């Protein structure tokens, strides 16, 4: 490896070490970039309809704000009411499942009872993990003068980036040497394209999973279908782990009525997720899945959840997509592939 390449590689390591020291602030900034990117694409769609840039931004913000107001006024109140009941009934269904499992194990071999936890044990083991995950998820906001001001800062950063994204983009590119700026612009374009693709995917997944879950749970006459369908839709933000978590509450609540109803819920959710991944997304978006290996995505989720809690878990996919582009283009393409043997 030549001296300039070695110097560049060491400089990259030093920059990564510095970025790790301010990782919470960078995560907040990245969240603002994701929000601004989504609103910017919506504004660009309005521009294609003939509106000016300022009018397009106002239209995008108006549509986004109207959706939030509609959700707060019509959807969130019954959702929160039902969600409280879900948190009450789901543990009851889980307890009943554990009792049936222990009774079946006792009939087969009493020694198996020592391997199975009782209801108090699994609740005690799960609660600290849930508290840690939720608590760490708020550290980014608390580190910026508290939760309300943190949310306000996230909104302000998103609006500032949305107002003139090209200015921030050009300013960032100027940090690179002049010869590398076209290459940096190309890498940013790829990152932006992947984020846009993820936003479209997550929006489609949210709508399809929510509507199909609500229809299936209503057909099976499972209690609290609205809350459980919306919860399944929200958990699409967490691929790999989210679908597994979304099945637990409706299956546990259905188990309180009948084991066959719980089995019907499991089959229904399996069909829903297969239909969404293999039929809806390929037909509407032209692809089947995100360009990430499942093992890599799962490791990224576990790593970011351990560092940032729930906030990092939600942003794991866009962060992994961005890191994938940077590693492929900058690290491998521009540094490692250019190494030559002496």
KAQUIHU-V135925 format. One record per residue. N is the residue number from 1. OMEGA is omega in whole degrees, 0 to 359 (999 if undefined). NEAR is the number of other ideal C-beta (glycine too) atoms within 10 Angstrom. Layout:
n:omega:near
N:OMEGA:NEAR
N:OMEGA:NEAR
This chain:
n:omega:near
1:182:15
2:184:11
3:179:7
4:178:8
5:178:15
6:179:12
7:178:11
8:180:15
9:178:15
10:177:10
11:177:10
12:178:13
13:179:10
14:179:10
15:178:10
16:177:9
17:178:9
18:180:9
19:179:11
20:180:10
21:180:9
22:188:10
23:181:14
24:177:18
25:179:13
26:178:13
27:176:20
28:178:19
29:179:15
30:176:16
31:177:19
32:178:20
33:179:21
34:179:19
35:180:19
36:179:20
37:178:21
38:178:21
39:180:20
40:178:21
41:176:15
42:177:19
43:178:23
44:176:13
45:177:13
46:177:19
47:179:16
48:178:8
49:175:9
50:180:8
51:174:16
52:183:10
53:180:13
54:178:10
55:180:14
56:179:20
57:179:21
58:179:14
59:179:17
60:178:22
61:179:15
62:179:11
63:180:14
64:179:14
65:178:10
66:177:10
67:178:10
68:180:11
69:178:10
70:179:11
71:181:13
72:185:10
73:189:9
74:189:10
75:187:12
76:180:14
77:177:11
78:178:13
79:180:20
80:179:10
81:180:12
82:181:19
83:176:18
84:178:12
85:177:13
86:180:19
87:177:11
88:185:11
89:183:18
90:176:20
91:178:16
92:177:14
93:178:20
94:177:20
95:178:18
96:178:16
97:179:17
98:178:16
99:178:12
100:180:12
101:179:14
102:178:16
103:177:10
104:178:11
105:180:16
106:179:13
107:179:9
108:182:8
109:181:9
110:180:9
111:180:9
112:181:14
113:180:13
114:181:7
115:183:8
116:178:14
117:172:14
118:186:13
119:182:16
120:182:9
121:183:11
122:176:15
123:179:13
124:180:11
125:185:10
126:187:13
127:179:10
128:179:9
129:179:9
130:180:10
131:180:10
132:180:14
133:180:17
134:181:12
135:179:12
136:180:18
137:181:17
138:184:16
139:180:17
140:181:24
141:178:20
142:178:13
143:177:13
144:173:17
145:173:11
146:185:13
147:181:12
148:179:9
149:176:13
150:177:18
151:178:12
152:177:14
153:177:18
154:179:18
155:181:12
156:178:12
157:180:17
158:181:20
159:178:15
160:178:14
161:181:20
162:185:21
163:181:14
164:185:12
165:182:17
166:179:7
167:178:11
168:180:15
169:179:16
170:177:12
171:178:9
172:181:12
173:181:16
174:176:11
175:181:9
176:175:14
177:186:9
178:182:7
179:184:7
180:185:14
181:176:14
182:178:11
183:178:16
184:178:19
185:179:14
186:179:11
187:177:21
188:178:14
189:179:12
190:178:16
191:180:20
192:179:18
193:179:12
194:178:20
195:177:21
196:179:15
197:179:16
198:179:21
199:178:17
200:181:15
201:184:19
202:177:18
203:178:12
204:179:16
205:180:23
206:182:17
207:184:14
208:181:21
209:180:26
210:183:19
211:181:13
212:178:21
213:179:27
214:179:18
215:182:14
216:181:22
217:176:25
218:179:12
219:179:11
220:180:19
221:174:11
222:183:24
223:176:16
224:183:23
225:183:19
226:182:18
227:183:23
228:177:29
229:178:25
230:178:22
231:177:21
232:177:28
233:179:22
234:181:16
235:173:19
236:174:22
237:183:15
238:181:19
239:182:21
240:181:15
241:184:16
242:179:22
243:178:20
244:179:12
245:184:12
246:182:24
247:188:21
248:183:12
249:181:24
250:178:32
251:179:23
252:180:21
253:178:25
254:180:26
255:177:23
256:179:17
257:183:14
258:175:11
259:179:12
260:177:11
261:177:17
262:176:22
263:177:13
264:177:20
265:179:24
266:179:13
267:181:12
268:181:22
269:177:22
270:179:12
271:182:12
272:182:21
273:176:22
274:179:10
275:180:14
276:184:18
277:187:16
278:183:12
279:186:12
280:183:16
281:179:20
282:183:12
283:185:8
284:184:12
285:176:12
286:178:8
287:185:11
288:185:10
289:178:13
290:182:19
291:180:11
292:173:19
293:184:11
294:179:11
295:178:9
296:180:12
297:179:20
298:177:15
299:178:13
300:179:22
301:180:23
302:181:13
303:182:15
304:176:21
305:179:21
306:181:13
307:189:16
308:179:23
309:185:19
310:180:18
311:178:23
312:179:24
313:180:24
314:182:21
315:184:21
316:184:25
317:179:24
318:177:20
319:179:20
320:178:21
321:179:22
322:178:21
323:178:15
324:180:20
325:181:19
326:180:14
327:181:12
328:187:13
329:186:16
330:185:16
331:184:14
332:185:12
333:187:13
334:182:16
335:188:15
336:181:13
337:182:8
338:176:12
339:178:11
340:178:7
341:180:4
342:999:4
